[in-house]
Amino acid sequence: MTSKLKIRVIKKGESKPVVKPAESENRSKRQAARDMVSNVTGWVSDLQTRKREETRLAFEQLFKANPQPTET
């Protein structure tokens, strides 16, 4: 344990404030909004597809080509 470790002391007034460009922030917000819209659009299309499939199956069962004798 005789290895030398570097210890850096940072005083309160010595740190530099981090300046972020406003343009990159706007782009990240835009990208986040696009991601959310894409996600919700996917949910809506999935829900519509499931409803269409369920409706199609219900109509196929309701109007079978060969009705059972008890259905007539």
N, C-alpha and C positions, 0 to 999 in steps of 0.2 A: 504494500500500500504506500510505496514511496513515490508513486507517479505524480507528476505535477499536473494539477487541474487548473484550468484558467477560469477565473471568476470575473465576470464583468459586472461592474456596478453601474447602474443607470440612475442618474439623478432625475428628479421630478421635471425640471425644466429642459432636460436634454432631449427627450423624445420628440420626434417630428410627427405632426398630425398626418394621417393618411388621407390623401385627396383622391377621390374616385371621380373619373370623368362622368358627367351627367349623361352622355350619350350611351355609354355601355349600360348604365342603370336602366335607361329607357328601353334599350334592346332586350335586356334580361326580363323586364316586366312584360314587354310585348311577347317574348318567347314563352313566358309562363302563361300568359293569357291564351296564346295559341295552343299550348299543350292542354289547358283546361277545356277549351272549346273542342279540340279534337277528341278528348276523352269523353265528354258529354255526348258529342255527336255519335261516337261509337256505341255508347249505352243506348241512345235512342234508336239507332238502326238495329241493334240487337233485339231490343224490345219489340220493334215493329216486325222483324223477321219471325220472332217466336209467335206473336199474335197471329200473323198471317198463316203460319204453319198449323197452329191449333185450329184456326177457323177452317182451313182447307180440309183437315182431317175430320172435323165435325160434319162438314157438308158431305164428304165422301161416305161417312157412316150413315148419315141421314137418308141420302138418296143412293142406295146401293142398286146395282143393276139387277140382281136377283133377290127380290124381297122374300122374307121368310113367310110361311103360310099364316103365322099368327099376326103378322104386320099388316095384312090386307083387310 
